[in-house]
Each structure stands twice: as structure tokens, then as C-alpha cells.
Amino acid sequence: MIYWLAMWIETHFAPPGFGIFQYITFRAAMAAITALLISWIVGPWIIRKLRERQIGEQLKQELQSVGNHSRKAGTPTMGGIIVLLSLLLPTLLWADLTNAYVIAIFFVTAFLGIVGWLDDYLKVVKKLQKGLIARYKLAGQILVGLLLGGSIYFYPELYGGAMEMLRTMTTVPFQKNLNFDFGIFYIPVAILVITATSNAVNLTDGLDGLAIGTVGIAAAAMAVISYVSGHANFANYLNIPFLLGSGELSIFCTALFGAALGFLWYNAYPAQVFMGDTGSLALGGALGALSVLVKKELLLPILGGIFFAEALSVIVQVVYYKYTRWRTGTGKRVFLMAPLHHHFERKGIPEPKIVIRFYIVAVILAILTMATFKVR
């Protein structure tokens, strides 16, 4: 909105200085600052309202004896509302709202935010232990992936001429002149990426500050990727697909980074508020959708390595337990507890130390992701 207003003022009155609004880098920086300010302004008010309405975290039975989780019961949840407000409002203010990439990522985030909010509402307010039935939650994630993948596959012209040529293609990490074509499997791949990433971030959201911090690190890297993908000179230099208009996604990404920092202010150990599914499902889906939009699906396991490891630990634990129970009659476990962060808690490592170490790994993975553009 501010972008449109500034462009209208420059076109009709040509005042000095207003041309700066056309630059993505300026608007991306302003989006990050705006997101941070919004989270600091609305955060305390929302936390207070959640506490007044006794919308607090319900402690899972299996976590009662793990770390300091017993003290977390009753901590306000559904704090993802803070993140979404801090993310979506700056996007509306600073991004070009006629841009198809912006419209797509806004829709994915808002829709999954609603799905997550409904799950939290049923669990915390209506006291339904399982919240939104898993198949309904999965159906919402699949629907979002279907709509995004379908729009790219059937209507690539909406995203510009380059997308028409690259609609089913993706960049192969560490390979300079090789793109992989998903062909007729493109839409299922888009569904898988968004659904898997959404659930993986949700699984990661188990320690104070863990999910939001690692999401913020991934968002910063995605901001760079989006910007160079939408810049002809940089894309040509790095020998990656040039996607006209995708640079606007960097505004969304920096807003996500700012929102993550702002929420971390309240979510850092000891947390004053938790994201809940309202935030984790939406942010995970947004990261997945970003990778689909900028044709970097195969980079996501590197950039989102923390989320990948967390989800994989749950899959391995469940499969191995069922297999050993079938073979021997007694189920065995690979990890002391899954997801992975609880395994380290069981080993006696303090929660803050686990979170900081995961941050360090996330930063290393982000740097490695950037390196793949040159180490090819």
C-alpha cells in the first residue's frame, strides 16, 4: 500500500527522494523494521489477552519428566497471531500487491495460519485433546499445495514469461548447468514440499525459541535467494533461472525475518508465549512455498536441515519401533525421545544450550546453501 502510494505521488508530483520506493532493497529493509516494530507493539497486548482468557499450553504427559517442561503448562499459546500480524501487515504495506509471487505466498501463509489457528482453538479453547482432526489438517495443507502447484503448472503466464519455460523445472544443487524436470509429477511435488515443510516446522516447535529462530535464519537466506533470482544480472552471473518479479518475495522474507526476531523477544527461554500451530504450520508452509516459487525445492533439505532432521527423527523412531515390535514383540527406539530436540533433553543437555546449538547448525546450513550457487 505504501509502495503504491509512493509510486502514485512520484508519478503525479515527482517530489525528490520518492524514487527510492521503487528499489526492492529499500522496501525489504523497511519491511523487516516494520515487522519488528509491530511485534513489539502488539506482542504485549496479545500476550496479556491470551493470559486473561487462560489460553495456555497443555502439557503433554510424555513431557512431564523431561527438562523444565512441567513449568510450561499454562504459558499462553496461539502466539502465532503475533508472528502473522507482524509478517502479513508489512507485506501489505511494502510489497507490490499486483505481483503474482506476492499474492501466492500471502495466500499460502494466511490459509495455513487459519488452519493452524483452528487447530489451536479446538485444543486450547474447546479442550479437544487432539484439536483439529489430523486428516482435516492434512487436507488443508494438501489443498494449498494443490492450488499453488496447479497455478504454476496450468497458468505459468501469471508469474511471467520465464515461468512458462521453467514451470516444472528446479535447480539442482552443486550442478552448474543442470536443472531437473519434475514433468507431470510437478504438482504432487509441490504438495509434498509444502505439506512436509509445514509439518516439519510444527515438529520443531518444542523448545523455547527453537522453531522461530531457525525459521528466521532460513528466511534471511531465502531473502537473498529471492532477490538474486529476480535480478537479471545476478541470476546470469550465478547461472540460476531468472524469474522476473520474484525479487518481490525478498520483501516477504525480510518481513518474516523481522517478525521472527520480534517474536523471539517473547519466545526466548523462558518463553512468555508459544507460537502454537497458528504460527508453525503457516511459517513452515511459507518456507516450502518460497522454495517452490523460486525453483529451489532441492535446496530445501539443506537450508531447512534442522526441520528435515526433526521430521526424519520422528519417522525413524516410529518405523523402527513398529518394526521391532513386529519382529520381536517388544518395540525398541533409536532415540531416547523424538523429535530430535527431546532426545538431547533426555541426555541432560539444558534447553537453552540445545536451542543455541541448533541455531549454529542452522546458520552453517544457510551459509552452505548460499555456497551451492558458486560451488558447482
C-alpha positions as CSV (number, residue, x, y, z in Angstrom):
1,M,0.0,0.0,0.0
2,I,2.8,2.4,0.9
3,Y,4.6,1.3,-2.3
4,W,1.5,2.1,-4.4
5,L,1.0,5.4,-2.7
6,A,4.7,6.4,-3.1
7,M,4.6,5.4,-6.8
8,W,1.4,7.5,-7.3
9,I,2.9,10.5,-5.6
10,E,6.1,10.2,-7.7
11,T,4.2,9.8,-10.9
12,H,1.9,12.8,-10.3
13,F,4.1,15.2,-8.3
14,A,7.7,14.0,-8.8
15,P,9.0,15.1,-5.4
16,P,12.6,14.4,-4.8
17,G,13.5,11.2,-2.9
18,F,10.4,9.2,-3.7
19,G,12.1,7.2,-6.3
20,I,13.7,5.2,-3.5
21,F,10.5,3.3,-3.1
22,Q,10.9,1.5,-6.4
23,Y,14.0,-0.3,-5.0
24,I,13.4,-3.7,-3.5
25,T,16.3,-3.5,-1.2
26,F,14.9,-0.3,0.5
27,R,11.4,-1.8,0.8
28,A,12.8,-5.1,2.1
29,A,14.7,-3.3,4.8
30,M,11.6,-1.3,5.8
31,A,9.5,-4.4,5.8
32,A,11.9,-6.0,8.3
33,I,11.9,-2.9,10.6
34,T,8.1,-2.6,10.3
35,A,7.6,-6.3,11.2
36,L,9.9,-5.9,14.2
37,L,8.1,-2.8,15.5
38,I,4.6,-4.4,15.0
39,S,5.7,-7.4,17.0
40,W,7.0,-5.2,19.8
41,I,3.8,-3.1,19.8
42,V,1.1,-5.8,19.6
43,G,3.0,-8.6,21.3
44,P,2.5,-7.5,24.9
45,W,-1.2,-6.7,24.3
46,I,-1.9,-10.1,22.7
47,I,0.0,-12.0,25.4
48,R,-2.0,-10.2,28.0
49,K,-5.3,-11.0,26.3
50,L,-4.3,-14.7,25.9
51,R,-3.4,-14.9,29.6
52,E,-6.6,-13.2,30.6
53,R,-8.6,-15.7,28.6
54,Q,-6.5,-18.6,30.0
55,I,-5.4,-19.7,26.6
56,G,-2.5,-21.6,27.8
57,E,-0.3,-24.6,26.8
58,Q,-1.4,-28.0,27.9
59,L,1.5,-30.1,29.0
60,K,1.8,-33.5,27.2
61,Q,2.0,-36.4,29.5
62,E,5.2,-37.8,27.9
63,L,7.0,-34.4,28.6
64,Q,6.2,-34.2,32.3
65,S,9.6,-35.6,33.3
66,V,11.6,-34.0,30.6
67,G,13.7,-30.9,31.3
68,N,11.7,-28.0,32.6
69,H,8.6,-28.7,30.6
70,S,6.4,-29.0,33.7
71,R,6.8,-25.3,34.3
72,K,5.5,-24.5,30.8
73,A,1.9,-25.6,31.5
74,G,-0.4,-22.6,31.3
75,T,2.0,-20.5,29.3
76,P,0.0,-18.5,26.7
77,T,-0.2,-20.2,23.3
78,M,-1.6,-19.2,19.9
79,G,1.1,-16.5,19.8
80,G,1.5,-17.2,16.1
81,I,-1.1,-14.5,15.8
82,I,1.7,-12.0,16.7
83,V,4.0,-13.5,14.0
84,L,1.3,-13.5,11.3
85,L,0.3,-9.9,12.0
86,S,4.0,-8.8,12.0
87,L,4.6,-10.7,8.8
88,L,1.5,-10.1,6.7
89,L,0.9,-6.4,7.5
90,P,4.4,-5.3,6.4
91,T,4.0,-7.4,3.3
92,L,0.8,-5.5,2.5
93,L,2.5,-2.2,3.2
94,W,5.8,-2.6,1.3
95,A,5.3,-5.2,-1.4
96,D,3.8,-4.8,-4.9
97,L,0.4,-6.4,-4.3
98,T,-0.1,-6.9,-8.1
99,N,2.8,-9.3,-8.2
100,A,1.7,-12.9,-8.6
101,Y,4.6,-14.2,-6.4
102,V,3.5,-11.9,-3.5
103,I,-0.2,-12.9,-3.9
104,A,0.7,-16.6,-3.9
105,I,2.9,-16.5,-0.8
106,F,0.4,-14.3,1.0
107,F,-2.4,-16.7,0.3
108,V,-0.4,-19.8,1.4
109,T,0.7,-18.2,4.7
110,A,-2.7,-16.8,5.6
111,F,-4.6,-20.0,4.7
112,L,-2.3,-22.2,6.7
113,G,-2.4,-19.7,9.5
114,I,-6.2,-20.2,9.6
115,V,-5.8,-24.0,9.6
116,G,-3.3,-23.7,12.5
117,W,-5.5,-21.3,14.4
118,L,-8.4,-23.6,14.1
119,D,-6.3,-26.5,15.5
120,D,-5.1,-24.4,18.4
121,Y,-8.7,-23.1,19.1
122,L,-10.1,-26.6,19.3
123,K,-7.3,-27.8,21.5
124,V,-7.0,-24.9,23.9
125,V,-10.4,-23.2,24.0
126,K,-12.7,-26.1,23.2
127,K,-10.5,-28.5,25.2
128,L,-10.5,-31.2,22.4
129,Q,-7.3,-33.1,23.2
130,K,-6.3,-33.8,19.5
131,G,-7.6,-30.4,18.2
132,L,-8.3,-30.4,14.5
133,I,-8.5,-34.0,13.2
134,A,-5.2,-34.9,11.6
135,R,-6.8,-35.7,8.2
136,Y,-8.6,-32.4,8.1
137,K,-5.3,-30.6,8.9
138,L,-3.5,-32.6,6.2
139,A,-6.4,-31.9,3.7
140,G,-5.8,-28.1,4.2
141,Q,-2.1,-28.4,3.6
142,I,-2.7,-30.6,0.5
143,L,-5.2,-28.1,-0.8
144,V,-2.8,-25.2,-0.5
145,G,-0.1,-27.2,-2.3
146,L,-2.5,-28.2,-5.0
147,L,-3.6,-24.6,-5.6
148,L,0.0,-23.3,-5.7
149,G,1.4,-26.1,-7.8
150,G,-1.7,-26.1,-10.1
151,S,-1.4,-22.3,-10.7
152,I,2.3,-22.7,-11.7
153,Y,1.6,-25.8,-13.9
154,F,-1.5,-24.6,-15.6
155,Y,-1.2,-20.8,-15.5
156,P,2.6,-20.1,-15.6
157,E,2.0,-16.9,-17.5
158,L,0.6,-15.4,-14.3
159,Y,4.2,-15.4,-12.9
160,G,5.9,-14.1,-16.1
161,G,7.4,-15.4,-19.3
162,A,10.3,-17.2,-17.6
163,M,7.9,-19.4,-15.5
164,E,6.3,-20.6,-18.7
165,M,9.6,-22.2,-19.7
166,L,10.6,-23.3,-16.2
167,R,7.2,-24.3,-14.7
168,T,8.2,-27.9,-13.9
169,M,11.9,-27.3,-13.5
170,T,14.0,-27.0,-10.4
171,T,17.7,-26.1,-9.7
172,V,20.0,-29.0,-8.8
173,P,22.4,-28.1,-6.0
174,F,26.1,-28.1,-6.8
175,Q,25.4,-28.6,-10.6
176,K,26.1,-25.6,-12.8
177,N,24.2,-26.4,-16.0
178,L,21.7,-28.9,-14.8
179,N,18.1,-28.4,-14.0
180,F,15.8,-31.2,-13.1
181,D,12.3,-31.5,-14.7
182,F,9.6,-33.0,-12.5
183,G,7.3,-33.1,-15.5
184,I,3.8,-34.4,-14.8
185,F,4.8,-35.0,-11.1
186,Y,5.3,-31.3,-10.5
187,I,2.0,-30.7,-8.7
188,P,2.5,-33.7,-6.3
189,V,6.0,-32.5,-5.6
190,A,4.7,-29.0,-4.8
191,I,2.1,-30.6,-2.4
192,L,4.8,-32.8,-0.8
193,V,7.2,-29.9,-0.3
194,I,4.6,-27.6,1.3
195,T,3.0,-30.3,3.4
196,A,6.3,-31.8,4.6
197,T,7.8,-28.4,5.5
198,S,4.7,-27.2,7.3
199,N,4.6,-30.3,9.5
200,A,8.4,-30.4,10.0
201,V,8.4,-26.8,11.4
202,N,5.5,-27.8,13.6
203,L,7.5,-30.7,15.0
204,T,10.5,-28.4,15.6
205,D,8.3,-26.1,17.7
206,G,9.0,-27.9,21.0
207,L,11.6,-25.8,22.8
208,D,11.6,-22.1,23.7
209,G,12.7,-20.1,20.7
210,L,13.8,-23.1,18.6
211,A,11.3,-23.0,15.7
212,I,11.0,-19.3,15.4
213,G,14.8,-18.8,15.5
214,T,15.6,-21.4,12.9
215,V,12.7,-20.1,10.7
216,G,14.2,-16.6,10.9
217,I,17.6,-17.9,9.8
218,A,16.1,-19.7,6.8
219,A,14.0,-16.6,5.9
220,A,17.1,-14.5,5.8
221,A,18.7,-16.9,3.3
222,M,15.5,-17.1,1.3
223,A,15.5,-13.3,1.1
224,V,18.9,-13.4,-0.7
225,I,17.8,-16.3,-2.9
226,S,14.6,-14.5,-3.9
227,Y,16.4,-11.2,-4.6
228,V,19.1,-12.8,-6.9
229,S,16.5,-14.9,-8.7
230,G,14.6,-11.8,-9.6
231,H,17.7,-9.8,-10.6
232,A,18.8,-10.5,-14.2
233,N,22.4,-9.6,-13.7
234,F,22.9,-11.6,-10.5
235,A,20.9,-14.6,-11.9
236,N,23.0,-14.6,-15.0
237,Y,26.2,-14.4,-13.0
238,L,25.2,-17.2,-10.7
239,N,23.8,-19.2,-13.6
240,I,20.4,-19.7,-12.0
241,P,17.0,-19.3,-13.6
242,F,16.0,-15.6,-13.8
243,L,12.4,-15.2,-12.6
244,L,11.1,-11.8,-13.4
245,G,9.1,-10.5,-10.4
246,S,10.4,-13.0,-7.9
247,G,12.5,-10.3,-6.2
248,E,9.4,-9.0,-4.5
249,L,9.4,-12.2,-2.4
250,S,12.5,-10.9,-0.7
251,I,10.2,-8.3,0.9
252,F,8.1,-11.1,2.4
253,C,11.2,-12.9,3.5
254,T,12.7,-9.9,5.3
255,A,9.3,-9.2,6.9
256,L,9.4,-12.9,8.1
257,F,12.9,-12.3,9.5
258,G,11.8,-9.2,11.3
259,A,8.7,-10.9,12.7
260,A,10.8,-13.9,13.8
261,L,13.2,-11.6,15.7
262,G,10.2,-9.7,17.2
263,F,8.5,-12.9,18.4
264,L,11.8,-14.3,19.7
265,W,11.8,-11.4,22.1
266,Y,8.9,-13.1,23.9
267,N,9.5,-16.7,23.0
268,A,13.2,-16.9,24.1
269,Y,13.9,-19.0,27.2
270,P,11.9,-18.9,29.4
271,A,9.1,-18.3,27.0
272,Q,6.3,-15.8,27.7
273,V,4.3,-17.2,24.8
274,F,4.3,-20.1,22.4
275,M,3.5,-19.9,18.7
276,G,1.2,-22.9,18.6
277,D,0.1,-24.4,15.3
278,T,-1.2,-20.9,14.3
279,G,2.4,-19.9,13.7
280,S,4.3,-23.1,13.0
281,L,2.0,-24.5,10.3
282,A,1.9,-21.2,8.5
283,L,5.6,-20.4,8.6
284,G,6.6,-24.0,7.6
285,G,4.2,-23.8,4.7
286,A,5.6,-20.4,3.7
287,L,9.1,-21.7,3.6
288,G,8.0,-24.6,1.4
289,A,6.1,-22.3,-0.9
290,L,9.0,-20.0,-1.2
291,S,11.2,-22.8,-2.4
292,V,8.6,-23.8,-4.9
293,L,8.2,-20.3,-6.2
294,V,11.9,-19.6,-6.7
295,K,12.6,-23.1,-8.1
296,K,14.8,-24.3,-5.3
297,E,12.9,-27.3,-4.0
298,L,16.0,-29.5,-3.9
299,L,17.8,-26.9,-1.8
300,L,15.2,-27.0,1.0
301,P,16.7,-30.1,2.7
302,I,19.9,-28.2,3.1
303,L,18.5,-24.8,4.1
304,G,15.9,-26.4,6.3
305,G,18.2,-29.2,7.5
306,I,17.1,-28.7,11.1
307,F,13.4,-29.2,10.2
308,F,14.4,-32.1,8.0
309,A,16.3,-33.8,10.8
310,E,13.5,-33.2,13.3
311,A,10.9,-34.8,11.0
312,L,13.2,-37.6,10.0
313,S,13.9,-38.5,13.7
314,V,10.1,-38.9,14.2
315,I,9.8,-41.1,11.1
316,V,12.7,-43.3,12.1
317,Q,11.5,-43.6,15.6
318,V,8.0,-44.7,14.7
319,V,9.1,-47.1,11.9
320,Y,11.8,-48.7,13.9
321,Y,9.5,-49.1,17.0
322,K,6.8,-50.8,14.9
323,Y,9.3,-53.0,13.1
324,T,11.0,-54.3,16.2
325,R,7.6,-54.8,17.9
326,W,6.5,-56.9,14.9
327,R,9.8,-58.8,14.8
328,T,10.4,-59.4,18.5
329,G,7.1,-58.5,20.2
330,T,8.9,-55.6,22.0
331,G,9.2,-52.2,20.4
332,K,12.7,-50.6,20.5
333,R,13.7,-47.0,20.0
334,V,16.6,-45.4,18.1
335,F,16.3,-42.1,20.0
336,L,15.7,-41.6,23.7
337,M,12.7,-39.5,22.6
338,A,11.5,-37.9,19.3
339,P,11.6,-35.3,17.8
340,L,15.4,-34.9,17.9
341,H,15.5,-31.9,20.4
342,H,13.8,-34.1,23.1
343,H,16.5,-36.7,22.6
344,F,19.1,-34.2,23.6
345,E,17.0,-33.1,26.5
346,R,16.8,-36.7,27.7
347,K,20.6,-36.8,27.6
348,G,20.6,-34.0,30.1
349,I,21.6,-31.1,27.9
350,P,20.0,-27.8,29.1
351,E,17.2,-26.4,26.9
352,P,18.9,-23.1,26.1
353,K,22.1,-24.9,25.0
354,I,20.2,-27.2,22.7
355,V,18.5,-24.2,21.1
356,I,21.7,-22.2,20.6
357,R,23.5,-25.2,19.1
358,F,20.6,-25.7,16.7
359,Y,20.9,-22.1,15.7
360,I,24.6,-22.5,15.0
361,V,23.8,-25.5,12.8
362,A,21.0,-23.6,11.0
363,V,23.4,-20.7,10.3
364,I,26.0,-23.2,8.9
365,L,23.4,-24.7,6.7
366,A,22.3,-21.3,5.5
367,I,25.9,-20.5,4.5
368,L,26.2,-23.9,2.8
369,T,23.0,-23.1,0.9
370,M,24.5,-19.8,-0.4
371,A,27.7,-21.6,-1.3
372,T,25.9,-24.0,-3.6
373,F,25.4,-21.2,-6.0
374,K,29.2,-21.0,-6.6
375,V,30.5,-24.5,-5.7
376,R,29.1,-26.0,-8.9
